[in-house]
Amino acid sequence: MIKVLCLDYDNTVFDHRAGKIPESAEKALEAVRGKYRIVLASGRFFNDVWNAPIKELIKPDGIIHSNGSMVEAEGLVLKETFLDPKLQKEVLDFAYSHELCLGGLYEGKWYTTNPEKQLSRWKGKEQLFRRELHDAGMLYEIPMHALYLDDTVEAARLIAENFPGLRTPLMNEITGGADVIPSYLSKAYGLTLVLEHWGLGFAETAAVGDSMNDLEMIQAAGVGIAMGNGVSALKEAADFVTADISEDGLKRALEYLELLP
């Protein structure tokens, strides 16, 4: 019996192409809220000023921030992990020397190693153009949960090959984009901590996602569901592939799980 619903956010709940959460997804979440425990699992850090409003919108019972680097249940922090400072500096230096677009969000400011490429990658996302870009060199002394590589698939492979202590799960198998996280972290790791805290097991969990940072979570859950707009490797690993997010994908996933009235 499903008791926990673990959801990715970007392109699972929030449709980036439309710039909003689909109405069908909003209604589906409202229907299950309070009946099942909702865990929001993302590469995002939801305590930052950019992302904090999302918590108020989704009202999750648990949060897996930054692919497991910080894990909460009912507001209680169960675990917090930061990138190794030496490794963080080394990968940033590597990005500078190879002209990669690596950076991250810290206290409402976006930092990058390649401002020109960052603006190019953000083209068409007008809301991001209003954000001032800062030099990622300023992150050398700042503890970061994770970094974000806004670059090609090849760039993600390059970092993974040169830094065995890190991994770079892809957002999109064509356009790239990847979280840069310690090799042992994953959303499944975070979900393990939440379930242990609640005294529940993976068999009582359903997970829904769209990208490679969802893979371990999809594999571990009692029922793993990939979005129709998801990457092919995730679809192959899932128990069920729902529709595209723009075609009521989340609602159809919850219908498949028989969670909706």
Backbone torsions as a table, in degrees:
resi	resn	phi	psi	omega
1	MET	NA	129.5	-178.5
2	ILE	-76.8	126.4	177.4
3	LYS	-119.8	-19.0	-176.7
4	VAL	-128.3	132.0	178.3
5	LEU	-115.4	112.6	-176.7
6	CYS	-104.3	118.1	-172.1
7	LEU	-120.9	129.8	164.6
8	ASP	-67.1	162.0	-179.3
9	TYR	-104.0	-59.9	-173.0
10	ASP	-71.2	120.4	-179.9
11	ASN	65.6	15.1	167.8
12	THR	-117.5	-49.9	173.9
13	VAL	-101.2	-47.9	-178.1
14	PHE	-98.4	122.6	-178.7
15	ASP	-88.5	108.1	-177.5
16	HIS	-68.6	-29.7	179.8
17	ARG	-68.1	-37.1	180.0
18	ALA	-91.2	-16.4	-179.4
19	GLY	73.7	25.9	-178.6
20	LYS	-163.2	169.0	171.8
21	ILE	-82.8	126.9	179.3
22	PRO	-57.8	145.0	-179.8
23	GLU	-57.6	-38.4	-179.5
24	SER	-64.9	-34.0	178.3
25	ALA	-70.6	-40.9	177.8
26	GLU	-59.0	-45.4	-178.8
27	LYS	-67.8	-37.3	179.4
28	ALA	-65.8	-42.0	178.7
29	LEU	-65.3	-39.9	178.1
30	GLU	-62.5	-35.0	-178.1
31	ALA	-70.4	-30.2	-177.0
32	VAL	-98.2	-15.8	-177.4
33	ARG	-62.5	128.7	-178.9
34	GLY	91.4	-19.9	178.2
35	LYS	-96.6	-31.0	178.3
36	TYR	-133.3	150.5	177.3
37	ARG	-77.4	127.2	179.9
38	ILE	-102.1	127.8	175.4
39	VAL	-114.9	124.4	177.2
40	LEU	-93.6	118.5	-175.5
41	ALA	-122.9	120.9	-171.7
42	SER	-152.4	165.3	169.2
43	GLY	-77.3	-12.5	179.4
44	ARG	-75.7	154.6	170.6
45	PHE	-103.6	107.6	-168.9
46	PHE	-79.7	-3.6	177.2
47	ASN	-91.8	-1.9	175.9
48	ASP	-78.2	154.8	-176.0
49	VAL	-61.8	-28.4	177.7
50	TRP	-65.1	-39.9	-167.7
51	ASN	-106.0	-13.2	-177.5
52	ALA	-55.6	-37.1	179.2
53	PRO	-59.8	-24.8	180.0
54	ILE	-63.8	-37.4	179.1
55	LYS	-60.4	-41.1	-179.7
56	GLU	-68.2	-30.0	-179.3
57	LEU	-76.1	-45.3	-176.3
58	ILE	-83.7	-34.1	-177.8
59	LYS	55.6	56.7	-178.4
60	PRO	-75.4	156.0	174.2
61	ASP	-82.7	-27.5	178.0
62	GLY	-141.9	154.2	179.0
63	ILE	-134.2	131.3	171.9
64	ILE	-109.0	100.5	-178.6
65	HIS	-83.5	149.5	168.4
66	SER	45.1	49.1	176.7
67	ASN	56.0	36.5	175.2
68	GLY	101.7	1.7	-179.0
69	SER	-73.0	-23.5	172.4
70	MET	-142.8	133.9	-174.5
71	VAL	-129.1	129.5	-179.4
72	GLU	-126.0	151.2	170.2
73	ALA	-138.2	120.8	-175.9
74	GLU	49.9	38.6	177.6
75	GLY	85.2	-8.6	178.5
76	LEU	-87.8	125.3	178.8
77	VAL	-78.1	117.4	-179.2
78	LEU	-87.8	-32.1	-177.5
79	LYS	-163.0	141.7	175.4
80	GLU	-138.2	130.9	-176.7
81	THR	-131.1	139.5	177.1
82	PHE	-117.0	157.9	173.4
83	LEU	-61.8	144.7	173.5
84	ASP	-59.7	125.6	-175.4
85	PRO	-55.8	-41.1	180.0
86	LYS	-65.8	-44.3	179.7
87	LEU	-66.6	-37.5	178.2
88	GLN	-60.5	-45.5	178.7
89	LYS	-66.0	-40.8	-178.3
90	GLU	-63.4	-42.2	-177.9
91	VAL	-72.9	-32.6	174.9
92	LEU	-66.8	-42.3	176.6
93	ASP	-61.1	-40.5	178.9
94	PHE	-62.0	-42.4	179.3
95	ALA	-63.7	-41.8	177.7
96	TYR	-61.7	-46.6	-175.0
97	SER	-69.9	-24.7	180.0
98	HIS	-105.1	9.2	178.0
99	GLU	56.7	38.6	176.8
100	LEU	-88.1	160.8	-179.5
101	CYS	-103.4	89.8	-176.5
102	LEU	-122.1	141.1	179.2
103	GLY	-179.4	-148.3	-179.4
104	GLY	172.5	176.1	-177.6
105	LEU	-102.8	130.7	176.8
106	TYR	-144.3	120.8	179.4
107	GLU	49.3	46.1	174.7
108	GLY	80.8	2.2	179.8
109	LYS	-115.5	140.8	179.3
110	TRP	-100.1	128.0	-179.0
111	TYR	-111.3	142.6	-178.8
112	THR	-148.9	152.3	176.0
113	THR	-85.7	-12.8	-174.8
114	ASN	-145.5	83.7	-176.2
115	PRO	-58.6	-40.3	-178.5
116	GLU	-62.1	-46.1	179.3
117	LYS	-68.6	-34.9	179.3
118	GLN	-61.8	-45.2	178.5
119	LEU	-63.4	-36.6	177.8
120	SER	-65.9	-40.5	179.9
121	ARG	-69.8	-28.0	-179.9
122	TRP	-85.4	-2.5	-176.2
123	LYS	-55.1	130.5	-178.8
124	GLY	94.2	-11.5	177.4
125	LYS	-107.3	74.3	-169.5
126	GLU	-56.1	-30.0	-177.0
127	GLN	-65.5	-24.9	-179.7
128	LEU	-80.1	-25.0	179.9
129	PHE	-64.1	-20.3	179.4
130	ARG	-78.7	-5.8	-179.9
131	ARG	-92.3	128.0	177.4
132	GLU	-73.8	138.5	179.2
133	LEU	-92.5	142.2	-179.7
134	HIS	-124.7	155.8	-178.1
135	ASP	-69.3	124.3	-178.7
136	ALA	-65.1	-15.0	175.4
137	GLY	-60.0	-22.6	178.3
138	MET	-71.3	-12.4	179.6
139	LEU	-84.9	-6.4	-178.4
140	TYR	-53.4	-38.6	-175.1
141	GLU	-105.3	7.2	-177.9
142	ILE	-104.8	122.6	176.8
143	PRO	-62.3	124.0	-179.2
144	MET	-118.5	139.4	175.3
145	HIS	-70.6	-36.5	-177.0
146	ALA	-163.4	170.0	172.3
147	LEU	-123.5	165.5	178.3
148	TYR	-125.6	127.7	178.1
149	LEU	-97.8	103.0	178.9
150	ASP	-94.6	75.6	-172.0
151	ASP	-152.3	-170.0	-172.6
152	THR	-76.1	169.9	174.0
153	VAL	-59.7	-41.0	-179.5
154	GLU	-64.0	-37.4	178.5
155	ALA	-64.1	-40.5	178.2
156	ALA	-63.0	-41.3	178.2
157	ARG	-65.5	-37.8	-178.8
158	LEU	-62.5	-44.0	178.4
159	ILE	-67.3	-43.7	-179.9
160	ALA	-61.2	-38.8	-178.9
161	GLU	-70.0	-32.1	-175.9
162	ASN	-95.2	-11.7	-179.1
163	PHE	-132.4	86.0	-177.8
164	PRO	-63.1	-17.0	177.7
165	GLY	-82.7	-3.0	-179.8
166	LEU	-122.8	159.5	170.5
167	ARG	-135.0	158.0	-172.2
168	THR	-133.2	72.0	179.1
169	PRO	-63.1	129.2	-173.7
170	LEU	-76.2	144.6	173.1
171	MET	-83.6	-38.9	-176.8
172	ASN	-144.6	130.3	-175.2
173	GLU	-75.1	-6.7	178.2
174	ILE	-108.0	-53.4	-176.2
175	THR	-88.9	-12.6	178.2
176	GLY	83.6	-146.1	-171.3
177	GLY	86.2	129.3	-177.2
178	ALA	-156.3	141.9	169.5
179	ASP	-74.1	146.0	176.0
180	VAL	-116.1	108.5	-170.9
181	ILE	-136.3	161.0	173.8
182	PRO	-56.0	144.0	-172.7
183	SER	-60.9	-24.3	-176.8
184	TYR	-89.5	-8.2	-178.0
185	LEU	-88.4	148.6	174.7
186	SER	-165.6	167.9	175.4
187	LYS	-65.9	-31.8	177.6
188	ALA	-64.3	-37.9	176.2
189	TYR	-59.9	-47.1	178.7
190	GLY	-63.9	-39.3	179.9
191	LEU	-66.0	-34.5	176.2
192	THR	-57.8	-44.5	-179.1
193	LEU	-66.0	-41.0	179.8
194	VAL	-65.2	-45.3	-178.8
195	LEU	-65.1	-39.4	176.7
196	GLU	-61.8	-40.5	179.3
197	HIS	-62.6	-37.4	-178.7
198	TRP	-89.0	-6.3	-178.3
199	GLY	70.9	32.5	-179.6
200	LEU	-118.7	170.4	-178.9
201	GLY	-122.4	168.7	-179.6
202	PHE	-62.0	-29.3	-179.7
203	ALA	-63.1	-20.8	-179.6
204	GLU	-97.1	14.8	-174.3
205	THR	-121.1	140.0	169.1
206	ALA	-117.9	141.1	-178.8
207	ALA	-128.4	142.3	180.0
208	VAL	-130.9	131.6	179.5
209	GLY	-158.2	-180.0	-176.1
210	ASP	-134.3	-16.5	-174.0
211	SER	-126.8	-179.4	-172.7
212	MET	-71.4	-17.2	174.3
213	ASN	-77.1	-1.4	175.1
214	ASP	-98.8	-6.9	-170.1
215	LEU	-57.4	-53.6	-177.0
216	GLU	-62.3	-37.5	178.1
217	MET	-64.7	-43.3	178.9
218	ILE	-64.4	-39.5	-179.8
219	GLN	-70.5	-34.9	-175.3
220	ALA	-80.4	-31.6	-175.1
221	ALA	-64.5	154.3	175.9
222	GLY	-58.0	-39.2	173.8
223	VAL	-132.8	120.9	178.9
224	GLY	-109.0	126.7	-176.2
225	ILE	-121.6	131.1	176.0
226	ALA	-102.9	141.1	175.7
227	MET	-70.6	150.4	178.6
228	GLY	-61.9	-25.2	177.5
229	ASN	-90.1	8.1	-176.5
230	GLY	-77.2	171.0	178.8
231	VAL	-72.4	152.5	-172.5
232	SER	-62.1	-38.6	-178.3
233	ALA	-64.7	-33.8	178.3
234	LEU	-70.5	-40.2	178.5
235	LYS	-61.6	-38.2	179.6
236	GLU	-66.3	-31.8	-177.7
237	ALA	-84.7	-18.4	-173.7
238	ALA	-76.8	156.4	173.8
239	ASP	-78.6	-25.5	-177.7
240	PHE	-152.9	142.2	175.5
241	VAL	-112.9	118.1	-179.6
242	THR	-87.5	-173.7	-179.5
243	ALA	-76.1	170.4	173.9
244	ASP	-58.3	150.3	-179.7
245	ILE	-56.7	-33.9	-179.0
246	SER	-77.7	-6.9	179.9
247	GLU	-116.9	40.9	178.2
248	ASP	65.0	36.0	-175.8
249	GLY	-59.2	-44.9	-178.8
250	LEU	-68.1	-42.8	178.2
251	LYS	-59.0	-44.5	-179.2
252	ARG	-66.7	-31.7	176.5
253	ALA	-64.5	-44.0	-179.8
254	LEU	-70.7	-29.9	173.9
255	GLU	-66.9	-41.7	177.6
256	TYR	-59.5	-37.4	179.1
257	LEU	-78.3	-4.9	-178.2
258	GLU	59.5	39.8	179.6
259	LEU	-97.8	-14.8	-178.2
260	LEU	-95.3	146.8	-179.3
261	PRO	-68.3	NA	NA
